[in-house]
Amino acid sequence: MIAFRNVTHGYGDGPLLSDVSLTLPPGSFHFLTGPSGAGKSTFLKLCYRELMPIAGTVEIFGQDVSHMSRDAVAMARRKIGVVHQDCQFLDHLPLADNVALPLTVAGREANPEELKELLAWVGLSGHARARPPSLSGGERQRAALARAVITAPEMVLADEPTGNLDWDMSQRLLTLLVELNRMGKTILIATHDMNLIRTAKSQVAARVLRIRDRTVQHAGADL
Ligand SMILES: Nc1ncnc2c1ncn2[C@@H]1O[C@H](COP(=O)(O)OP(=O)(O)OP(=O)(O)O)[C@@H](O)[C@H]1O
């Protein structure tokens, strides 16, 4: 589904990630960990072609990102739902409209029943008309997850989705991501939270990628 071959990326001061080769197969569940500033967000951005490799090849759904037409990029992005670190919303719009936004911008209309079901799935049925500023951190993260999956993507990338959440809320969010994986979606979560990783490993066959020495490797059992 996503394949990195000898990928290098950096922002000017030498490479941040160097010679990264790995694959994320369809239906897999991966965590990406590493110290702050190691390049976790950068790796995620390479996965959804927000960034392009300086050297090497990134393939998304079998296509080399360096040779994709604008239409092909749009199509590939529709198959990838992203939960961003800062989960921004349009504050003047009700939550339900915010969640439906990826469909709206694609010129499609949300099916009201499906939208209702999606909000219920993330536990936000009672907040459909609420404005984003009135939501708690955990509610915002769950809304961001609902927004990321409204287009029925094949893959979900989440950047520190539990960063500011308490343990109960982190587990709740993890449960939703595990459910998505059981439905067949490929999941990649960047996180510092080792407890979250340990908890996930008891629920799902999660693998851990670690950024170390500018490259991304599979971590062993020494978490
Ligand atoms: N657009 C950019 N221009 C220049 N430098 C950047 C840019 N984006 C990221 N960086 C730098 O690249 C490094 C890696 O950033 P990145 O956000 O990928 O790390 P991270 O592992 O996700 O960090 P954190 O865990 O703190 O979120 C940091 O030093 C950051 O300042």
The ligand as a MOL file (V3000), in Angstrom:
LIG
                    3D

  0  0  0     0  0            999 V3000
M  V30 BEGIN CTAB
M  V30 COUNTS 31 33 0 0 0
M  V30 BEGIN ATOM
M  V30 1 N 8.6870 22.9570 6.8260 0
M  V30 2 C 9.8040 22.8190 7.5640 0
M  V30 3 N 10.8690 23.6210 7.3160 0
M  V30 4 C 12.0160 23.4970 8.0220 0
M  V30 5 N 12.1890 22.6170 9.0360 0
M  V30 6 C 11.1500 21.8110 9.3230 0
M  V30 7 C 9.9150 21.8690 8.6100 0
M  V30 8 N 9.0690 20.9480 9.1140 0
M  V30 9 C 9.7530 20.3250 10.1000 0
M  V30 10 N 10.9830 20.8520 10.2280 0
M  V30 11 C 12.0020 20.4090 11.1840 0
M  V30 12 O 12.2800 19.0390 10.9560 0
M  V30 13 C 12.4500 18.3640 12.1970 0
M  V30 14 C 11.4740 17.2190 12.3000 0
M  V30 15 O 10.1400 17.7140 12.3930 0
M  V30 16 P 8.8940 16.7440 12.5480 0
M  V30 17 O 7.7160 17.6250 12.8340 0
M  V30 18 O 8.8330 15.8340 11.4000 0
M  V30 19 O 9.3190 15.9280 13.8600 0
M  V30 20 P 8.4470 15.0550 14.8670 0
M  V30 21 O 9.2370 13.8190 15.1490 0
M  V30 22 O 7.0700 14.8900 14.3180 0
M  V30 23 O 8.4090 15.9970 16.1410 0
M  V30 24 P 7.3240 16.0840 17.3470 0
M  V30 25 O 7.3500 14.7480 18.0310 0
M  V30 26 O 7.9100 17.1650 18.2070 0
M  V30 27 O 6.0140 16.4350 16.7230 0
M  V30 28 C 12.2850 19.4050 13.3070 0
M  V30 29 O 13.5730 19.8640 13.6900 0
M  V30 30 C 11.5010 20.5040 12.6140 0
M  V30 31 O 11.8050 21.7520 13.1760 0
M  V30 END ATOM
M  V30 BEGIN BOND
M  V30 1 1 1 2
M  V30 2 1 2 3
M  V30 3 2 2 7
M  V30 4 2 3 4
M  V30 5 1 4 5
M  V30 6 2 5 6
M  V30 7 1 6 7
M  V30 8 1 6 10
M  V30 9 1 7 8
M  V30 10 2 8 9
M  V30 11 1 9 10
M  V30 12 1 10 11
M  V30 13 1 11 12
M  V30 14 1 11 30
M  V30 15 1 12 13
M  V30 16 1 13 14
M  V30 17 1 13 28
M  V30 18 1 14 15
M  V30 19 1 15 16
M  V30 20 2 16 17
M  V30 21 1 16 18
M  V30 22 1 16 19
M  V30 23 1 19 20
M  V30 24 2 20 21
M  V30 25 1 20 22
M  V30 26 1 20 23
M  V30 27 1 23 24
M  V30 28 2 24 25
M  V30 29 1 24 26
M  V30 30 1 24 27
M  V30 31 1 28 29
M  V30 32 1 28 30
M  V30 33 1 30 31
M  V30 END BOND
M  V30 END CTAB
M  END
